[in-house]
Amino acid sequence: MDEQQRRLNDFERELTLLSRHFIASRGPRARQTLERSAYVLLTRLETGEPLTLKELAHTFHVGISTINRQVSAMMRKGLVERIPDPDGGMARKYRPTALGLERLRADRAVTIEGAARLIEATQWTDETTQRFLTLLSELNQSIEGLVLARPPQTNAPADPTD
């Protein structure tokens, strides 16, 4: 195995472990009210402008039917609302409702408590935590840039979860 392959294997393993530890740190799901998909979608919608179903599907690399199903469920629960395109386009866009943002904040508080427990348990200093946060933020921003630069697929592959 060459050095690049070793690094990729290590990268994959470490991200998988981080994901597992981070999810476990929140504790029982009973303390949170949002489904994972709603949490992720609301997090994305709160950080930017309203998006169409096509834009959401592109952002999350899933089929439009999957996003439609998730957004429809969120609309029934009053977490998002459909609005006319603020720029005058034909497509409808979606944005979080006050209830959606309130529930996101409540669930996020549970997630942040878990993150604080992880940092405390590892005894990471503020400086170490900040260095990691900086690198993680740079990675996520680079990935977001790639997602936004890639044109949406008109014939997206079928989503195996459909």
C-alpha positions, 0 to 999 in steps of 0.5 A, spaced: 500 500 500 502 506 498 503 512 502 497 516 499 492 509 499 494 509 507 492 516 508 486 515 505 484 509 509 486 512 515 482 518 513 476 514 512 477 510 518 478 516 522 471 520 519 467 514 521 470 513 528 468 521 529 461 520 526 460 514 531 463 517 537 459 524 535 452 521 534 453 517 541 455 523 545 448 526 544 445 520 548 438 517 547 434 520 541 428 521 546 431 527 548 431 530 541 424 531 537 427 532 530 428 526 525 436 526 522 434 528 515 430 534 518 435 536 523 440 536 517 435 539 512 434 545 517 441 546 519 442 547 511 436 551 510 437 556 516 444 558 514 442 560 507 437 563 502 431 558 501 432 553 496 428 549 491 427 541 491 432 540 486 437 545 489 436 541 496 437 534 492 443 537 489 446 539 495 445 532 499 447 528 493 440 524 493 434 523 488 429 529 488 424 524 490 427 523 497 428 530 498 420 531 496 418 526 501 423 529 506 420 536 505 413 534 505 414 530 511 417 536 514 411 541 511 406 536 515 409 537 521 410 545 520 417 545 520 418 548 513 414 552 508 414 553 501 414 560 498 414 563 491 421 564 489 424 571 492 427 572 485 421 571 481 423 564 478 417 559 477 420 554 482 417 554 489 422 554 494 423 552 502 425 555 508 424 553 515 418 556 519 419 559 526 417 552 529 422 548 525 428 553 527 425 552 535 426 545 534 432 545 531 435 550 536 432 545 542 435 539 538 442 542 537 443 544 545 442 536 546 448 535 540 452 541 543 452 538 550 454 531 547 460 535 544 462 539 550 462 532 554 467 529 548 471 535 549 471 535 556 473 527 557 478 528 552 481 533 556 483 537 549 485 544 550 481 550 547 487 551 543 487 544 540 479 544 539 480 551 535 485 548 531 481 542 529 475 546 528 479 550 523 481 544 519 474 541 519 471 548 517 476 548 512 475 541 509 467 542 510 468 549 506 472 546 500 467 540 500 461 545 499 465 549 494 465 542 490 458 541 491 456 548 489 460 548 483 458 541 480 452 542 476 446 538 478 444 532 474 438 532 470 438 524 470 440 523 477 441 515 479 436 512 483 436 513 490 437 506 493 433 508 499 427 510 495 
